[in-house]
Amino acid sequence: MTSTVPAPVRGATAAPAVPAPAADAEWLACGGCRVLLYRKRFDRLLGVCPECGWHSRLTVDERLRSLLDPDSVRPVTPAESVHDPLGFTDLVDYPGRLSRARESTGLADAVRVARGRIQGHPVVVAVMDFRFLGGSLGVAAGEAVTAAAEAALADSCALLIVTASGGARMQEGALALMQMAKTGNALRALDEAGLLTITLVTDPTYGGVAASFATLTDVIIAEPGARMGFAGPRVIAQTIRQELPAGFQTAEFLLERGLVDGVRARGELPWVLGQLLAAAAPAPADWGGVVVDPVLRDPAALVRRPPAEVVRLARHLDRPTLADHLTEWLDGFVELRGARDGAGDCRAVVGGLGVLDGLPVLVIGHQKGHSTEELVRHSFGMPSPAGYRKAARLMRLAAKLRVPIVTLVDTAGAHPGLAAEEQGQAVAIAESIALMGSLPVPVVTVITGEGGSGGALALAVADRVLLTENGTYSVISPEGCAAILWRSPERADDAAAALGVDAGSLLRLGVVDGVVPEPPGGAHLDPARASRLVRDAVVVAVRELRTSDAPALVARRRARFRRFGLTNDRRT
Ligand SMILES: [Zn+2]
């Protein structure tokens, strides 16, 4: 591994690299657009250019001040480590380099650790300072990150790591390399303890830091324009002898490829981090007391509609979408993106953490849209394999944090396409189905529109499966069925009736446990009220399920699916 300290930071607009800003007491030049900025205003904006959004590098002290609640910072001192294990000398000797870095920064090494609070929530923070030998990862830095993880474990609180590094510290040789394993192990201990871990990626984050603790955390947030990668851009360009694409390795580039959860401006970080910490906080024991259950469980109580009409209502563009439900129900929803496999972030699946009436929950589902533009942006709610892999990653996170999962299903089916097949659509669906059957937390599914085939079931292996009054659930679309069995897609209405895709048919089969009523005429006529009815149904279901422990939940969930189609009723 090489230490590859990249050239000066570029702005989010991918402007050409410019020299470092000229230092002046009153004014400085923006490192992104070069406009002259009044220093006091620039400081008030936390070092962000108001013209182009360029995020300057912060020192450890500036970073702690910008993130943590005032007067909450308590330093954590890591164990002593060796200073020059190899007696290393290049053009200058390593001890000389170290002492100069210490003098110029006032830091013992590249990482400082502190206990503190963000928006009132306790957290342990490890912050890297790029000024200290390029934030390179040596023994002391690795020890500091490990000490931070151990402090979070001791306090039973979340860990936040703010990264800025050129890579492993060459002057400490193989011992520097070993810090990648040491810090990785420390993070895994937090996984086992169910404690939330977050990385804030700042510019630049490379090499051994990117390939260890920076990317092993539950949530990765990056500042705009921040670059992260294993090999530095100059090394790559020299190796492949090609020009790299604009914005290569920037936060925005990584987000599009599903490698980070979000790109957030510096000013909104305390809020975003505060919401994440709130969603990982211990759940209240007494919760959900006043909501009345709206769910219908008797097929005779349902309004009978021709299945073909239900199919049309289920697809109505004015029905509340996943995004509408999230807005209507949750406090402080933070979307978490990407499967971290580089296959791209599938926008047909949207999920994240939020707080439902004081209870942390993970909500995930298919996102369609109300307009053509929105539908296109979300691939018409038809996920790629990356969408199911993202869902699986988030459901594992909920399992780790012991947070209930709510899935909202609304898809015509998984995306049928060349790339989807190449990336293993069938495998992604199968693995999601199997994963859901094993989740140790309450899982509630509501089919809010179309429940199309395996692409729907992949998010619907739940303890409670509910269907909205005009929702559908089917092994194949009526059009697809008609084309195959009637040899005519025009016979879709006949197929819809024969398949029993409507609420009454599905309730009689026991495939759904209950039906969520819709406002008269359908959810599209009063989307806000329709959303509240779904929300109330979810609250009641989660409230009931929270009384069971993990083994009981898993056993009953598996029994629920075990009995389907048997002649003897095996309900438990
Ligand atoms: Zn600027």
Residues whose N, C-alpha, C, O or C-beta is under 5 A from the ligand:
A	BS01	ZN	C30 G32 C33 R34 C49 E51 C52 G53 W54
